Amino acid sequence: AARTILGLAEWPADVMRHTYVSYHFGEFQNEAYTKKQVGHRDDGRIFYNHYMVPVSRPNARLFWATIPPFGLLCA
């Protein structure tokens, strides 16, 4: 449904992971913390070459505010 709403013929590879990493880093502004959360090596190569899209902290907070609390997802 999301793909149709967005007008995408195909779902981009790893789009959910890429989104999480970009918005997590945008929110926390902490490279080491974000890399630890997703299991990246310390050299940062994968982090910056494959996942990072610059996201401002205000935009990250708007993004996270759209996600329902965990308890609602498990109900």
Backbone as CSV, one residue per row, in Angstrom:
resi,resn,N_x,N_y,N_z,CA_x,CA_y,CA_z,C_x,C_y,C_z
1,ALA,0.826,-1.194,0.000,0.000,0.000,0.000,0.875,1.264,0.000
2,ALA,1.932,1.259,0.815,2.813,2.429,0.872,3.466,2.686,-0.480
3,ARG,3.872,1.620,-1.133,4.508,1.746,-2.444,3.545,2.389,-3.438
4,THR,2.302,1.972,-3.423,1.295,2.524,-4.332,1.057,4.002,-4.037
5,ILE,0.918,4.339,-2.770,0.697,5.736,-2.377,1.858,6.614,-2.826
6,LEU,3.072,6.091,-2.722,4.257,6.851,-3.105,4.515,6.849,-4.607
7,GLY,3.759,6.032,-5.352,3.938,5.965,-6.796,5.189,5.213,-7.216
8,LEU,5.609,4.241,-6.411,6.807,3.461,-6.717,6.420,2.156,-7.410
9,ALA,7.075,1.864,-8.523,6.836,0.594,-9.202,7.441,-0.556,-8.411
10,GLU,8.586,-0.307,-7.805,9.272,-1.311,-6.986,9.675,-0.684,-5.660
11,TRP,9.758,-1.510,-4.634,10.216,-1.034,-3.333,11.739,-0.980,-3.364
12,PRO,12.364,0.164,-3.090,13.826,0.254,-3.123,14.474,-0.733,-2.147
13,ALA,15.578,-1.303,-2.549,16.291,-2.272,-1.719,16.668,-1.648,-0.379
14,ASP,16.364,-2.352,0.698,16.742,-1.948,2.058,16.214,-0.579,2.477
15,VAL,15.104,-0.166,1.901,14.589,1.179,2.180,14.238,1.373,3.653
16,MET,13.710,0.362,4.308,13.356,0.517,5.721,14.602,0.690,6.586
17,ARG,15.633,-0.099,6.302,16.890,0.018,7.051,17.550,1.369,6.794
18,HIS,17.579,1.791,5.540,18.190,3.073,5.199,17.453,4.214,5.903
19,THR,16.134,4.131,5.917,15.336,5.163,6.570,15.633,5.200,8.065
20,TYR,15.638,4.035,8.688,15.914,3.967,10.126,17.262,4.592,10.451
21,VAL,18.296,4.204,9.724,19.640,4.708,10.012,19.699,6.227,9.842
22,SER,19.146,6.729,8.754,19.206,8.169,8.494,18.465,8.966,9.555
23,TYR,17.272,8.528,9.916,16.490,9.274,10.899,16.990,9.059,12.322
24,HIS,17.562,7.905,12.613,18.162,7.683,13.929,19.338,8.636,14.111
25,PHE,20.194,8.714,13.115,21.333,9.623,13.200,20.861,11.076,13.263
26,GLY,19.831,11.409,12.492,19.289,12.760,12.533,18.790,13.140,13.916
27,GLU,18.149,12.194,14.584,17.619,12.450,15.931,18.722,12.564,16.977
28,PHE,19.639,11.606,16.988,20.620,11.541,18.064,21.935,12.242,17.759
29,GLN,22.226,12.501,16.477,23.460,13.193,16.092,24.678,12.522,16.714
30,ASN,24.658,11.191,16.753,25.731,10.450,17.397,26.080,9.255,16.511
31,GLU,27.136,9.398,15.744,27.537,8.365,14.790,27.799,7.021,15.468
32,ALA,28.554,7.038,16.557,28.901,5.784,17.235,27.650,5.064,17.735
33,TYR,26.709,5.813,18.314,25.477,5.222,18.833,24.643,4.615,17.708
34,THR,24.497,5.345,16.606,23.710,4.840,15.478,24.367,3.608,14.875
35,LYS,25.672,3.644,14.675,26.366,2.472,14.108,26.219,1.263,15.009
36,LYS,26.282,1.461,16.317,26.123,0.352,17.251,24.722,-0.241,17.139
37,GLN,23.717,0.601,16.993,22.335,0.130,16.893,22.112,-0.778,15.681
38,VAL,22.846,-0.530,14.604,22.628,-1.304,13.373,23.779,-2.257,13.045
39,GLY,24.766,-2.353,13.930,25.827,-3.333,13.760,26.859,-3.010,12.706
40,HIS,27.126,-1.728,12.506,28.146,-1.344,11.536,29.538,-1.409,12.140
41,ARG,30.518,-1.655,11.264,31.913,-1.624,11.709,32.298,-0.197,12.077
42,ASP,33.364,-0.059,12.831,33.766,1.259,13.317,34.372,2.175,12.269
43,ASP,34.753,1.656,11.106,35.419,2.530,10.130,34.453,3.503,9.455
44,GLY,33.146,3.286,9.548,32.172,4.223,9.008,31.940,4.146,7.522
45,ARG,32.648,3.285,6.824,32.534,3.201,5.369,31.097,2.880,4.944
46,ILE,30.529,1.839,5.494,29.161,1.458,5.132,28.187,2.545,5.566
47,PHE,28.396,3.049,6.752,27.516,4.067,7.329,27.336,5.245,6.384
48,TYR,28.408,5.777,5.868,28.312,6.968,5.025,28.091,6.662,3.548
49,ASN,28.576,5.546,3.056,28.446,5.254,1.627,27.090,4.680,1.240
50,HIS,26.411,4.016,2.159,25.196,3.309,1.778,23.927,3.777,2.468
51,TYR,24.036,4.375,3.624,22.830,4.648,4.389,22.522,6.112,4.630
52,MET,23.521,6.921,4.771,23.286,8.263,5.262,22.678,9.198,4.231
53,VAL,21.548,9.730,4.615,20.917,10.840,3.917,20.811,11.923,4.980
54,PRO,21.338,13.122,4.719,21.292,14.148,5.750,19.856,14.443,6.200
55,VAL,19.602,14.303,7.477,18.296,14.580,8.055,18.514,15.506,9.253
56,SER,17.797,16.617,9.263,17.937,17.537,10.398,17.248,16.958,11.628
57,ARG,17.670,17.402,12.780,17.051,16.925,14.023,15.551,17.257,14.056
58,PRO,15.131,18.474,13.679,13.683,18.741,13.678,12.905,17.798,12.745
59,ASN,13.445,17.513,11.584,12.766,16.590,10.673,12.764,15.171,11.213
60,ALA,13.839,14.777,11.878,13.886,13.450,12.483,12.821,13.333,13.566
61,ARG,12.669,14.359,14.357,11.661,14.315,15.426,10.253,14.240,14.856
62,LEU,10.005,14.933,13.755,8.695,14.808,13.092,8.480,13.385,12.596
63,PHE,9.513,12.801,12.030,9.425,11.423,11.535,9.094,10.465,12.669
64,TRP,9.849,10.520,13.770,9.615,9.592,14.879,8.269,9.820,15.536
65,ALA,7.755,11.024,15.480,6.444,11.313,16.070,5.311,10.642,15.296
66,THR,5.563,10.231,14.071,4.513,9.584,13.258,4.395,8.098,13.549
67,ILE,5.340,7.540,14.288,5.345,6.104,14.570,4.571,5.852,15.854
68,PRO,3.597,4.929,15.843,2.827,4.674,17.063,3.716,4.071,18.146
69,PRO,3.354,4.281,19.399,4.102,3.682,20.501,4.157,2.157,20.347
70,PHE,5.229,1.552,20.835,5.454,0.116,20.683,4.267,-0.708,21.173
71,GLY,3.680,-0.306,22.282,2.551,-1.055,22.836,1.387,-1.162,21.864
72,LEU,1.162,-0.142,21.078,0.079,-0.179,20.091,0.386,-1.165,18.968
73,LEU,1.658,-1.320,18.659,2.047,-2.244,17.595,1.875,-3.694,18.032
74,CYS,1.935,-3.944,19.316,1.871,-5.303,19.843,0.474,-5.685,20.327
75,ALA,-0.456,-4.782,20.257,-1.805,-5.062,20.776,-2.568,-6.031,19.896
